[in-house]
Amino acid sequence: MSKMFLDPNEPLYTCTAENCDGCGVSEDLVCHFNIRQLLRFLSMALPVFLLAGFLIFRFNPYLLIPWILFILSYFGLIEIRVLCSHCPHYAEPTLKSLQCWANYGSPKLWKYRPYPMSSLERVVFYLGFFVILSGPVVPALLQKSYGLLGLYIVLIVVWKWALKVLYCSHCMNFACPFNTIDSELRKRFFDRNPAIGRAWEKYKQGHMTDRST
């Protein structure tokens, strides 16, 4: 799997450590990705999108085309800009595409941004998910497919819960609105990745200055 993912024994590009031996941060935070994480994420997400696609297709097959095109453009380009470009994994200079569990294979077209998401980026992030996940709701209501719609909502809730437990509570992309890493672990990561810590501090100081003027 060395060609599919970064070497788990080599520190991240942003990390100042010479090796990963004895790293207490990696015991609680996922710095490297593997095939198991990718397959588990896909198994969690696919039921949601397959049922959504089915509800749209059954209502009007032609509506499925713009929905799929939006999904591809959002997760392949837009989300990469507003979310993934803030992740330390994105900083790896040897990677031309992402090798993570959520957006594997997406091209790195944007520059790395080692600081929090802006308010506009957060709006775009949430809006993209809203458009995608709300796509089958109206078709389901018009067809009175209340049972399937209820199942769809349950799958979304389960997916969000599983993400929080299995991924968001161990993710190094602190900029993500779904990230649940506590401040103590975040500080420990910044200690080993000081350039990112300084970027976050500078960003916060800049926003505090803007509010005080």
N, C-alpha and C positions, 0 to 999 in steps of 0.2 A: 504493500500500500504506500510505499515511499513516494511513488510518482503521483499518486492521487492526493496525498496530504503532506504537510510539512513534517520533517523529522521530529518526533516527539522528544528526542534527547538533545535537541538544539534549542537554545533560548530564542525568543522572538527577536526580531530585528531591533525593536525598541528597548529591549531588556539589556541592562548593563552587566548582568551576571555572565561569567565565562561558560558555565554549564548549568544544567537543571538539577544537579545532585543536591539533595537536601533542601530543595525549594519548598518552603511551607505554603507559599501562595498557591502553587499548582495543586495542593491537596484539596483546596476549597474552590478554586477557580479554574475553569477550563481554558488553557492557553493554546492547546493543540487539539485538532479535530481528527476523527477517525470514521471509518465506514459504518460502524455500528451506530454512531450518533446520527449520521446522514440517513440511514435506512429507517431508524426509529422515528426521526422527524417526518419523513415521507409517509410512513404508515399512519402517523397522526393526522397529517394534513390532507392526504388524498381522499378519505371518506367525505370530508366537508366539500371539497371541490367537485368530486364526482356526483354527489347528490345535487349540488347546486346546478351543475351542468345538465343533469337529467331533468330538473324542474324547468329550466329555461328551454331545453330542446323539445320537451313535450308540449310546451306552449307554442313555440315558434322556432324551428331549427335555425332559421336565418339570424335570430337574435343571439345565437350562441357564438357567431363569428366575432362581432365587436366585443363581446364579453371576454373571449379568449385573447383577442388582440390586446385588450387593455391589461389583462393579467400579465401577459408576456412583457409588455412595455413597462408596466409598473415594477414588477419584481426583477426584471432584467436590466432596467435603466434608472427609473425614477427613484425607487427605494434605495438603490445602490448609492445614488447621489446624496439623498437626504439622511440616510441612516448608516449604511455600511461604510461610507467614506470616513466616518468618525471612529471606526473600530481599529484597534491595534493590529489586527490581522491584515487589514487593508494596507498597512505600511510596508509589508514585506516586499522588498525591491525585486526579488526573483520571480514573483507571481504576476502574470498578466491577466489572470482571472482568479476569482475567489475559490478557495478550497475549504469552505466552511460547511456547516450542516444545514443552513437555511437557504443560501443563495449560491450553491455550488455551481461553478462554471460561468457565472456572470462576469462580463468583462470589466476591467478596472479602467474606466474612461475618465474618471474624475481624479483630482488631486486628494491626497490624504489630509484630513482635518482633525487633528488631535485635541479636540475640545468639544463641549456640549453642542447639541442641536440648537438651532435658532428657533424662535417662535414660529416663523414661517415654515421651517422644515417640519416641525411637529404637526402643523396644520395639514401639510401635504401628506405626511405619513399617515395620519388618521383618516384623511379624506380618501386616500387610495384604498385603504382597507374597507371603508364604508361603501364605496362604489362597488367593489368586488363582492363583498359579502351580502349586500342588499340586493344585488342583481336578481336573484331568483324569488325574492319575497313577493313582489307584485304579480308575476306569473302564477305563483302558487296560490295567491289569494283569488285571482281571477278564475282559476280552475277549481277553487274550493278544495285544494289539496291540503287540508288543515293537518292531517296526520303526518304527511311528509314534511310539511313546514315545521311542525313541532319537533320532529326527529332532526331536522336540519339545525334548529336552534340548539337542541341538546348537544349535537356534535360540535357546534361552535364553542359552547360552554366547556365541554370536556377537553377540547383542543386547547383552549386558553388555560385551563387549569393544569393540564399536562405540561404545557410550555413553561408555566410559572414554576412548577415543581422540578422538572427535569432539565430545563435549559436556562430560563431567566434568572434563577437563583445561583447560577454558576457561570454566568456569561461575563466576558471581559469588555464588552461594548457598553460601558456605563452611560453612554449618551442615549441609548434606547429607552423610550418611555416605559417599556415593559420590564426593564432591568430592576432586580430587587437586591442587588449586592449592598451590604451595609457599609457604612462609612469607614469602619475599622479595616475591613478587608480591602476596600478601595485604596486606603492609605498605604497598606502594605504593598499593593500592586504598584502604586505611584513611587514608592521607595525603590523598587527595582526597575521602574520605567520612569525616571525623573523628568525626561523631556515631556512626557504626556502630563505628568503632574503639574509642571510649570505652565503648560498650555491651558490647563483647566483653571489654574489659579489666576492667570492673566485674563482669561475670558470672564471669570466671575468679577474680578476687580473692575474691568471695563464696564460691566453691566451695573455694578454698584455706583460707579461714577456717573453713568448716564442717568440713573434714577435720582441722584442727588443734585443734578443741574437743572 
